[in-house]
Amino acid sequence: MSCLGCQLANGKIPSQIVYENELVTCILDIAPLNDGHSLILPKKHYSELDEIDEQTLQAIMVASVYLSKAIKSIYMPSGVSIMQNGGSFNDLDHYHMHIFPRYIGDGFGWTEPTNLSLNNLETVKQLIMDHINQIITIN
């Protein structure tokens, strides 16, 4: 069990666990964007969202609702952000979802592209729809 995410999710490394069940462990982020910033980690190793079985996906979503409600009740933020980073942007190489309170002016955000062409939206839409239909047919 050399994966850092697996070690955190299965209690092999000390962490601040805020919620846990048989499929997921939720811990406080060690470098929080704001107080309450939490991570949801499946106990079984998955690198990417599209690898996760349906039961674990459901457990992740239920945990995200619990954390969102708790964060809203405790911190009364302007909003709650939920995100996960895949591929090269997944710094744990273990699927994890971030849940964190947001406040107006907190500095968190991303930069919108300046050279976005809206002319190809119909082409992109059709391409994605075709691939989704192939995935559904295979499954």
OpenMM code with the backbone's topology and positions (N, CA, C; nanometers):
from openmm import Vec3, app, unit

residues = "MET SER CYS LEU GLY CYS GLN LEU ALA ASN GLY LYS ILE PRO SER GLN ILE VAL TYR GLU ASN GLU LEU VAL THR CYS ILE LEU ASP ILE ALA PRO LEU ASN ASP GLY HIS SER LEU ILE LEU PRO LYS LYS HIS TYR SER GLU LEU ASP GLU ILE ASP GLU GLN THR LEU GLN ALA ILE MET VAL ALA SER VAL TYR LEU SER LYS ALA ILE LYS SER ILE TYR MET PRO SER GLY VAL SER ILE MET GLN ASN GLY GLY SER PHE ASN ASP LEU ASP HIS TYR HIS MET HIS ILE PHE PRO ARG TYR ILE GLY ASP GLY PHE GLY TRP THR GLU PRO THR ASN LEU SER LEU ASN ASN LEU GLU THR VAL LYS GLN LEU ILE MET ASP HIS ILE ASN GLN ILE ILE THR ILE ASN".split()
positions = [
    Vec3(0.0853, -0.1185, 0.0000),
    Vec3(0.0000, 0.0000, 0.0000),
    Vec3(0.0894, 0.1242, 0.0000),
    Vec3(0.1554, 0.1500, -0.1119),
    Vec3(0.2456, 0.2638, -0.1205),
    Vec3(0.1739, 0.3925, -0.1601),
    Vec3(0.0513, 0.3831, -0.2073),
    Vec3(-0.0248, 0.5006, -0.2489),
    Vec3(-0.0608, 0.5855, -0.1266),
    Vec3(-0.0252, 0.7139, -0.1314),
    Vec3(-0.0540, 0.8043, -0.0201),
    Vec3(-0.2038, 0.8126, 0.0069),
    Vec3(-0.2856, 0.8196, -0.0998),
    Vec3(-0.4308, 0.8255, -0.0828),
    Vec3(-0.4867, 0.7020, -0.0151),
    Vec3(-0.4361, 0.5836, -0.0540),
    Vec3(-0.4799, 0.4587, 0.0097),
    Vec3(-0.4421, 0.4579, 0.1573),
    Vec3(-0.3224, 0.5046, 0.1867),
    Vec3(-0.2765, 0.5079, 0.3257),
    Vec3(-0.3630, 0.6028, 0.4093),
    Vec3(-0.3956, 0.7183, 0.3543),
    Vec3(-0.4816, 0.8135, 0.4253),
    Vec3(-0.6224, 0.7566, 0.4434),
    Vec3(-0.6773, 0.6999, 0.3365),
    Vec3(-0.8148, 0.6490, 0.3397),
    Vec3(-0.8317, 0.5296, 0.4319),
    Vec3(-0.7233, 0.4562, 0.4549),
    Vec3(-0.7308, 0.3345, 0.5358),
    Vec3(-0.6616, 0.3467, 0.6713),
    Vec3(-0.6376, 0.4694, 0.7151),
    Vec3(-0.5861, 0.4939, 0.8492),
    Vec3(-0.4416, 0.4555, 0.8723),
    Vec3(-0.3639, 0.4405, 0.7679),
    Vec3(-0.2219, 0.4044, 0.7833),
    Vec3(-0.1357, 0.5269, 0.8104),
    Vec3(-0.1882, 0.6443, 0.7791),
    Vec3(-0.1220, 0.7712, 0.8077),
    Vec3(-0.2205, 0.8532, 0.8907),
    Vec3(-0.1749, 0.9100, 1.0011),
    Vec3(-0.2660, 0.9910, 1.0826),
    Vec3(-0.3232, 1.1090, 1.0031),
    Vec3(-0.4519, 1.1323, 1.0218),
    Vec3(-0.5189, 1.2447, 0.9566),
    Vec3(-0.6373, 1.2861, 1.0427),
    Vec3(-0.6973, 1.3960, 1.0056),
    Vec3(-0.8135, 1.4477, 1.0777),
    Vec3(-0.9398, 1.3974, 1.0066),
    Vec3(-0.9884, 1.2801, 1.0488),
    Vec3(-1.1062, 1.2192, 0.9866),
    Vec3(-1.2319, 1.2883, 1.0379),
    Vec3(-1.3153, 1.3350, 0.9444),
    Vec3(-1.4403, 1.4012, 0.9810),
    Vec3(-1.5624, 1.3140, 0.9534),
    Vec3(-1.5468, 1.2132, 0.8657),
    Vec3(-1.6551, 1.1184, 0.8366),
    Vec3(-1.5916, 0.9959, 0.7711),
    Vec3(-1.6522, 0.8793, 0.8015),
    Vec3(-1.5996, 0.7557, 0.7445),
    Vec3(-1.7091, 0.6516, 0.7409),
    Vec3(-1.7087, 0.5700, 0.6372),
    Vec3(-1.7921, 0.4511, 0.6331),
    Vec3(-1.7100, 0.3392, 0.5706),
    Vec3(-1.7728, 0.2309, 0.5304),
    Vec3(-1.6961, 0.1160, 0.4800),
    Vec3(-1.6316, 0.1416, 0.3436),
    Vec3(-1.6757, 0.2458, 0.2715),
    Vec3(-1.6247, 0.2712, 0.1356),
    Vec3(-1.5381, 0.3957, 0.1221),
    Vec3(-1.5617, 0.4967, 0.2053),
    Vec3(-1.4896, 0.6231, 0.1925),
    Vec3(-1.4421, 0.6745, 0.3280),
    Vec3(-1.3391, 0.7558, 0.3218),
    Vec3(-1.2903, 0.8293, 0.4382),
    Vec3(-1.2835, 0.9759, 0.3985),
    Vec3(-1.3330, 1.0635, 0.4850),
    Vec3(-1.3299, 1.2075, 0.4611),
    Vec3(-1.2379, 1.2709, 0.5646),
    Vec3(-1.1401, 1.3465, 0.5154),
    Vec3(-1.0406, 1.4062, 0.6041),
    Vec3(-1.0282, 1.5555, 0.5754),
    Vec3(-0.9744, 1.6282, 0.6727),
    Vec3(-0.9436, 1.7680, 0.6490),
    Vec3(-0.8188, 1.7768, 0.5620),
    Vec3(-0.8200, 1.8692, 0.4667),
    Vec3(-0.7047, 1.8938, 0.3806),
    Vec3(-0.5926, 1.9551, 0.4658),
    Vec3(-0.4681, 1.9117, 0.4438),
    Vec3(-0.3561, 1.9649, 0.5231),
    Vec3(-0.3116, 2.1038, 0.4761),
    Vec3(-0.3577, 2.1457, 0.3600),
    Vec3(-0.3293, 2.2801, 0.3095),
    Vec3(-0.4621, 2.3410, 0.2635),
    Vec3(-0.5494, 2.3732, 0.3588),
    Vec3(-0.6860, 2.4137, 0.3230),
    Vec3(-0.6926, 2.5501, 0.2555),
    Vec3(-0.7855, 2.5610, 0.1604),
    Vec3(-0.8140, 2.6910, 0.1003),
    Vec3(-0.8897, 2.7784, 0.2001),
    Vec3(-0.9754, 2.7175, 0.2791),
    Vec3(-1.0480, 2.7833, 0.3875),
    Vec3(-1.0743, 2.6780, 0.4947),
    Vec3(-1.1016, 2.7210, 0.6180),
    Vec3(-1.1347, 2.6261, 0.7244),
    Vec3(-1.2518, 2.5384, 0.6809),
    Vec3(-1.2406, 2.4097, 0.7065),
    Vec3(-1.3438, 2.3150, 0.6681),
    Vec3(-1.3132, 2.2421, 0.5385),
    Vec3(-1.2102, 2.2835, 0.4659),
    Vec3(-1.1716, 2.2203, 0.3392),
    Vec3(-1.1430, 2.0730, 0.3658),
    Vec3(-1.2210, 1.9866, 0.3028),
    Vec3(-1.2141, 1.8427, 0.3264),
    Vec3(-1.1914, 1.7670, 0.1966),
    Vec3(-1.1416, 1.6445, 0.2105),
    Vec3(-1.1216, 1.5540, 0.0983),
    Vec3(-1.2016, 1.4276, 0.1217),
    Vec3(-1.2623, 1.3755, 0.0171),
    Vec3(-1.3297, 1.2463, 0.0217),
    Vec3(-1.2428, 1.1489, -0.0572),
    Vec3(-1.1988, 1.0418, 0.0090),
    Vec3(-1.1132, 0.9418, -0.0550),
    Vec3(-1.1788, 0.8047, -0.0473),
    Vec3(-1.1904, 0.7337, -0.1605),
    Vec3(-1.2368, 0.5950, -0.1517),
    Vec3(-1.1304, 0.5101, -0.0823),
    Vec3(-1.1744, 0.4115, -0.0066),
    Vec3(-1.0800, 0.3226, 0.0624),
    Vec3(-1.0095, 0.2287, -0.0344),
    Vec3(-1.0779, 0.1929, -0.1418),
    Vec3(-1.0167, 0.1109, -0.2461),
    Vec3(-0.9426, 0.2050, -0.3416),
    Vec3(-0.8323, 0.1585, -0.3984),
    Vec3(-0.7542, 0.2449, -0.4865),
    Vec3(-0.8211, 0.2643, -0.6227),
    Vec3(-0.8414, 0.3893, -0.6559),
    Vec3(-0.8840, 0.4320, -0.7884),
    Vec3(-0.8026, 0.5566, -0.8200),
    Vec3(-0.7521, 0.5658, -0.9405),
    Vec3(-0.6812, 0.6872, -0.9808),
    Vec3(-0.7769, 0.7896, -1.0397),
    Vec3(-0.8739, 0.7415, -1.1160),
    Vec3(-0.9606, 0.8312, -1.1926),
    Vec3(-1.1086, 0.8054, -1.1648),
    Vec3(-1.1882, 0.9080, -1.1827),
    Vec3(-1.3325, 0.9006, -1.1635),
    Vec3(-1.3955, 0.7872, -1.2433),
    Vec3(-1.3537, 0.7710, -1.3687),
    Vec3(-1.4189, 0.6720, -1.4551),
    Vec3(-1.3802, 0.5280, -1.4241),
    Vec3(-1.2978, 0.5057, -1.3225),
    Vec3(-1.2615, 0.3703, -1.2779),
    Vec3(-1.3487, 0.3231, -1.1616),
    Vec3(-1.4196, 0.4139, -1.0975),
    Vec3(-1.4867, 0.3861, -0.9702),
    Vec3(-1.6180, 0.3112, -0.9912),
    Vec3(-1.6407, 0.2083, -0.9087),
    Vec3(-1.7658, 0.1317, -0.9174),
    Vec3(-1.8823, 0.2171, -0.8669),
    Vec3(-2.0041, 0.1785, -0.9067),
    Vec3(-2.1227, 0.2590, -0.8769),
    Vec3(-2.1509, 0.2722, -0.7275),
    Vec3(-2.1278, 0.1675, -0.6508),
    Vec3(-2.1527, 0.1738, -0.5062),
    Vec3(-2.0612, 0.2771, -0.4406),
    Vec3(-1.9343, 0.2798, -0.4806),
    Vec3(-1.8405, 0.3766, -0.4244),
    Vec3(-1.8729, 0.5171, -0.4730),
    Vec3(-1.9132, 0.5305, -0.5997),
    Vec3(-1.9548, 0.6620, -0.6493),
    Vec3(-2.0701, 0.7173, -0.5661),
    Vec3(-2.1653, 0.6312, -0.5356),
    Vec3(-2.2789, 0.6749, -0.4538),
    Vec3(-2.2327, 0.7165, -0.3146),
    Vec3(-2.1400, 0.6408, -0.2563),
    Vec3(-2.0879, 0.6753, -0.1236),
    Vec3(-2.0147, 0.8096, -0.1261),
    Vec3(-1.9426, 0.8368, -0.2339),
    Vec3(-1.8728, 0.9651, -0.2487),
    Vec3(-1.9738, 1.0794, -0.2545),
    Vec3(-2.0789, 1.0618, -0.3323),
    Vec3(-2.1795, 1.1680, -0.3453),
    Vec3(-2.2554, 1.1912, -0.2148),
    Vec3(-2.2897, 1.0841, -0.1449),
    Vec3(-2.3590, 1.0991, -0.0159),
    Vec3(-2.2674, 1.1730, 0.0825),
    Vec3(-2.1403, 1.1356, 0.0872),
    Vec3(-2.0449, 1.2036, 0.1755),
    Vec3(-2.0316, 1.3512, 0.1380),
    Vec3(-2.0358, 1.3819, 0.0077),
    Vec3(-2.0249, 1.5218, -0.0349),
    Vec3(-2.1438, 1.6036, 0.0146),
    Vec3(-2.2615, 1.5414, 0.0187),
    Vec3(-2.3801, 1.6108, 0.0710),
    Vec3(-2.3641, 1.6339, 0.2211),
    Vec3(-2.3204, 1.5325, 0.2955),
    Vec3(-2.2997, 1.5479, 0.4400),
    Vec3(-2.2001, 1.6603, 0.4689),
    Vec3(-2.0876, 1.6583, 0.3980),
    Vec3(-1.9855, 1.7602, 0.4205),
    Vec3(-2.0365, 1.8987, 0.3826),
    Vec3(-2.1054, 1.9096, 0.2701),
    Vec3(-2.1591, 2.0394, 0.2269),
    Vec3(-2.2546, 2.0962, 0.3303),
    Vec3(-2.3444, 2.0119, 0.3813),
    Vec3(-2.4404, 2.0584, 0.4824),
    Vec3(-2.3689, 2.1019, 0.6103),
    Vec3(-2.2700, 2.0238, 0.6533),
    Vec3(-2.1959, 2.0593, 0.7750),
    Vec3(-2.1201, 2.1901, 0.7561),
    Vec3(-2.0513, 2.2039, 0.6432),
    Vec3(-1.9738, 2.3256, 0.6155),
    Vec3(-2.0648, 2.4477, 0.6105),
    Vec3(-2.1807, 2.4347, 0.5446),
    Vec3(-2.2748, 2.5472, 0.5376),
    Vec3(-2.3253, 2.5858, 0.6759),
    Vec3(-2.3565, 2.4859, 0.7571),
    Vec3(-2.4097, 2.5117, 0.8906),
    Vec3(-2.3056, 2.5753, 0.9827),
    Vec3(-2.1830, 2.5263, 0.9774),
    Vec3(-2.0775, 2.5748, 1.0671),
    Vec3(-2.0231, 2.7105, 1.0239),
    Vec3(-1.9881, 2.7236, 0.8952),
    Vec3(-1.9138, 2.8410, 0.8490),
    Vec3(-1.9977, 2.9467, 0.7783),
    Vec3(-2.1219, 2.9140, 0.7421),
    Vec3(-2.2102, 3.0063, 0.6715),
    Vec3(-2.1370, 3.0769, 0.5568),
    Vec3(-2.0797, 3.0002, 0.4644),
    Vec3(-2.0036, 3.0589, 0.3547),
    Vec3(-2.0944, 3.1216, 0.2485),
    Vec3(-2.0330, 3.1925, 0.1570),
    Vec3(-2.1059, 3.2469, 0.0420),
    Vec3(-2.1456, 3.1345, -0.0533),
    Vec3(-2.0747, 3.0224, -0.0465),
    Vec3(-2.1016, 2.9057, -0.1295),
    Vec3(-2.0068, 2.7935, -0.0930),
    Vec3(-2.0257, 2.6785, -0.1560),
    Vec3(-1.9389, 2.5628, -0.1356),
    Vec3(-1.8919, 2.5171, -0.2735),
    Vec3(-1.7626, 2.4934, -0.2872),
    Vec3(-1.7092, 2.4391, -0.4119),
    Vec3(-1.6780, 2.2919, -0.3944),
    Vec3(-1.7087, 2.2156, -0.4981),
    Vec3(-1.6829, 2.0723, -0.5013),
    Vec3(-1.6056, 2.0459, -0.6290),
    Vec3(-1.4890, 1.9817, -0.6161),
    Vec3(-1.4090, 1.9566, -0.7357),
    Vec3(-1.3157, 1.8389, -0.7159),
    Vec3(-1.2701, 1.7848, -0.8264),
    Vec3(-1.1665, 1.6822, -0.8241),
    Vec3(-1.0778, 1.7025, -0.9449),
    Vec3(-0.9526, 1.6689, -0.9289),
    Vec3(-0.8555, 1.6858, -1.0359),
    Vec3(-0.8116, 1.5491, -1.0848),
    Vec3(-0.8121, 1.5313, -1.2156),
    Vec3(-0.7717, 1.4032, -1.2726),
    Vec3(-0.6423, 1.4136, -1.3506),
    Vec3(-0.5933, 1.2981, -1.3916),
    Vec3(-0.4730, 1.2917, -1.4735),
    Vec3(-0.3530, 1.3536, -1.4055),
    Vec3(-0.2797, 1.4336, -1.4782),
    Vec3(-0.1583, 1.4980, -1.4263),
    Vec3(-0.1877, 1.5941, -1.3117),
    Vec3(-0.3128, 1.6348, -1.2962),
    Vec3(-0.3486, 1.7313, -1.1932),
    Vec3(-0.3890, 1.6650, -1.0611),
    Vec3(-0.3905, 1.5320, -1.0586),
    Vec3(-0.4229, 1.4569, -0.9373),
    Vec3(-0.2934, 1.4339, -0.8606),
    Vec3(-0.2670, 1.5169, -0.7616),
    Vec3(-0.1389, 1.5117, -0.6907),
    Vec3(-0.1236, 1.3911, -0.5984),
    Vec3(-0.2288, 1.3166, -0.5722),
    Vec3(-0.2188, 1.1957, -0.4894),
    Vec3(-0.2101, 1.0680, -0.5730),
    Vec3(-0.2428, 1.0762, -0.7012),
    Vec3(-0.2600, 0.9585, -0.7866),
    Vec3(-0.3593, 0.8606, -0.7238),
    Vec3(-0.4550, 0.9158, -0.6529),
    Vec3(-0.5644, 0.8421, -0.5898),
    Vec3(-0.6837, 0.9363, -0.5996),
    Vec3(-0.7951, 0.8875, -0.6524),
    Vec3(-0.9116, 0.9748, -0.6664),
    Vec3(-0.9435, 1.0399, -0.5317),
    Vec3(-0.9698, 1.1686, -0.5343),
    Vec3(-1.0192, 1.2392, -0.4163),
    Vec3(-1.0998, 1.3599, -0.4615),
    Vec3(-1.2050, 1.3870, -0.3877),
    Vec3(-1.2922, 1.4998, -0.4158),
    Vec3(-1.2715, 1.6045, -0.3071),
    Vec3(-1.2567, 1.7296, -0.3483),
    Vec3(-1.2439, 1.8420, -0.2550),
    Vec3(-1.3816, 1.9021, -0.2290),
    Vec3(-1.4082, 1.9352, -0.1036),
    Vec3(-1.5285, 2.0090, -0.0638),
    Vec3(-1.4769, 2.1240, 0.0231),
    Vec3(-1.5071, 2.2478, -0.0155),
    Vec3(-1.4571, 2.3571, 0.0682),
    Vec3(-1.5491, 2.4784, 0.0624),
    Vec3(-1.5545, 2.5500, 0.1760),
    Vec3(-1.6374, 2.6700, 0.1797),
    Vec3(-1.5723, 2.7810, 0.0978),
    Vec3(-1.6568, 2.8629, 0.0366),
    Vec3(-1.6098, 2.9755, -0.0436),
    Vec3(-1.6704, 3.1044, 0.0091),
    Vec3(-1.5940, 3.2092, -0.0041),
    Vec3(-1.6367, 3.3412, 0.0398),
    Vec3(-1.6073, 3.4416, -0.0703),
    Vec3(-1.6936, 3.5373, -0.0868),
    Vec3(-1.6689, 3.6417, -0.1851),
    Vec3(-1.5358, 3.7080, -0.1516),
    Vec3(-1.4489, 3.7150, -0.2510),
    Vec3(-1.3185, 3.7775, -0.2321),
    Vec3(-1.2133, 3.6870, -0.1709),
    Vec3(-1.2391, 3.5548, -0.1643),
    Vec3(-1.1412, 3.4650, -0.1005),
    Vec3(-1.0198, 3.4346, -0.1888),
    Vec3(-1.0228, 3.4801, -0.3132),
    Vec3(-0.9070, 3.4636, -0.4003),
    Vec3(-0.9024, 3.3349, -0.4800),
    Vec3(-0.9921, 3.2412, -0.4511),
    Vec3(-0.9923, 3.1169, -0.5266),
    Vec3(-1.0622, 3.1388, -0.6598),
    Vec3(-1.0109, 3.0771, -0.7654),
    Vec3(-1.0763, 3.0866, -0.8946),
    Vec3(-0.9881, 3.0351, -1.0056),
    Vec3(-1.0411, 3.0346, -1.1246),
    Vec3(-0.9613, 2.9994, -1.2405),
    Vec3(-0.9802, 3.1072, -1.3460),
    Vec3(-0.8910, 3.1102, -1.4389),
    Vec3(-0.8936, 3.2115, -1.5433),
    Vec3(-0.9707, 3.1595, -1.6627),
    Vec3(-1.0669, 3.2357, -1.7073),
    Vec3(-1.1448, 3.1996, -1.8256),
    Vec3(-1.0575, 3.2200, -1.9499),
    Vec3(-1.0688, 3.1313, -2.0481),
    Vec3(-0.9894, 3.1496, -2.1701),
    Vec3(-1.0323, 3.2759, -2.2446),
    Vec3(-0.9345, 3.3440, -2.3016),
    Vec3(-0.9660, 3.4673, -2.3733),
    Vec3(-0.9875, 3.4433, -2.5222),
    Vec3(-0.9426, 3.3283, -2.5721),
    Vec3(-0.9528, 3.3011, -2.7155),
    Vec3(-1.0581, 3.1950, -2.7477),
    Vec3(-1.1588, 3.1822, -2.6644),
    Vec3(-1.2623, 3.0808, -2.6833),
    Vec3(-1.3506, 3.1166, -2.8021),
    Vec3(-1.3671, 3.0207, -2.8908),
    Vec3(-1.4554, 3.0395, -3.0057),
    Vec3(-1.5852, 2.9642, -2.9798),
    Vec3(-1.6950, 3.0358, -2.9802),
    Vec3(-1.8253, 2.9738, -2.9591),
    Vec3(-1.8800, 2.9133, -3.0884),
    Vec3(-1.8114, 2.9351, -3.1995),
    Vec3(-1.8584, 2.8859, -3.3290),
    Vec3(-1.8578, 2.7340, -3.3377),
    Vec3(-1.7743, 2.6660, -3.2611),
    Vec3(-1.7649, 2.5208, -3.2742),
    Vec3(-1.8419, 2.4459, -3.1658),
    Vec3(-1.9276, 2.5146, -3.0903),
    Vec3(-2.0026, 2.4476, -2.9833),
    Vec3(-2.0889, 2.3339, -3.0380),
    Vec3(-2.1523, 2.3529, -3.1498),
    Vec3(-2.2380, 2.2480, -3.2071),
    Vec3(-2.1541, 2.1253, -3.2436),
    Vec3(-2.0352, 2.1456, -3.2996),
    Vec3(-1.9459, 2.0348, -3.3349),
    Vec3(-1.9000, 1.9608, -3.2098),
    Vec3(-1.8598, 2.0354, -3.1089),
    Vec3(-1.8144, 1.9747, -2.9833),
    Vec3(-1.9296, 1.8992, -2.9180),
    Vec3(-2.0474, 1.9585, -2.9164),
    Vec3(-2.1656, 1.8922, -2.8590),
    Vec3(-2.1901, 1.7579, -2.9259),
    Vec3(-2.1885, 1.7562, -3.0576),
    Vec3(-2.2161, 1.6331, -3.1308),
    Vec3(-2.1084, 1.5276, -3.1046),
    Vec3(-1.9841, 1.5686, -3.1010),
    Vec3(-1.8732, 1.4772, -3.0742),
    Vec3(-1.8893, 1.4113, -2.9374),
    Vec3(-1.9193, 1.4899, -2.8370),
    Vec3(-1.9369, 1.4355, -2.7018),
    Vec3(-2.0596, 1.3458, -2.6957),
    Vec3(-2.1697, 1.3877, -2.7539),
    Vec3(-2.2916, 1.3056, -2.7539),
    Vec3(-2.2666, 1.1701, -2.8209),
    Vec3(-2.1962, 1.1701, -2.9325),
    Vec3(-2.1662, 1.0449, -3.0023),
    Vec3(-2.0835, 0.9516, -2.9136),
    Vec3(-1.9841, 1.0058, -2.8450),
    Vec3(-1.8995, 0.9224, -2.7582),
    Vec3(-1.9780, 0.8695, -2.6379),
    Vec3(-2.0638, 0.9534, -2.5802),
    Vec3(-2.1472, 0.9072, -2.4690),
    Vec3(-2.2378, 0.7937, -2.5149),
    Vec3(-2.2960, 0.8060, -2.6316),
    Vec3(-2.3815, 0.6998, -2.6834),
    Vec3(-2.3038, 0.5697, -2.7048),
    Vec3(-2.1791, 0.5790, -2.7488),
    Vec3(-2.0944, 0.4605, -2.7637),
    Vec3(-2.0669, 0.3973, -2.6275),
    Vec3(-2.0386, 0.4795, -2.5278),
    Vec3(-2.0113, 0.4296, -2.3925),
    Vec3(-2.1339, 0.3596, -2.3369),
    Vec3(-2.2501, 0.4187, -2.3549),
    Vec3(-2.3756, 0.3597, -2.3055),
    Vec3(-2.4019, 0.2270, -2.3747),
    Vec3(-2.3774, 0.2204, -2.5035),
    Vec3(-2.3985, 0.0968, -2.5803),
    Vec3(-2.3063, -0.0144, -2.5322),
    Vec3(-2.1819, 0.0194, -2.5015),
    Vec3(-2.0839, -0.0792, -2.4538),
    Vec3(-2.1225, -0.1318, -2.3162),
    Vec3(-2.1725, -0.0431, -2.2317),
    Vec3(-2.2086, -0.0826, -2.0955),
    Vec3(-2.3449, -0.1468, -2.0973),
] * unit.nanometer
topology = app.Topology()
chain = topology.addChain("A")
for resn in residues:
    res = topology.addResidue(resn, chain)
    for name in ("N", "CA", "C"):
        topology.addAtom(name, app.Element.getBySymbol(name[0]), res)
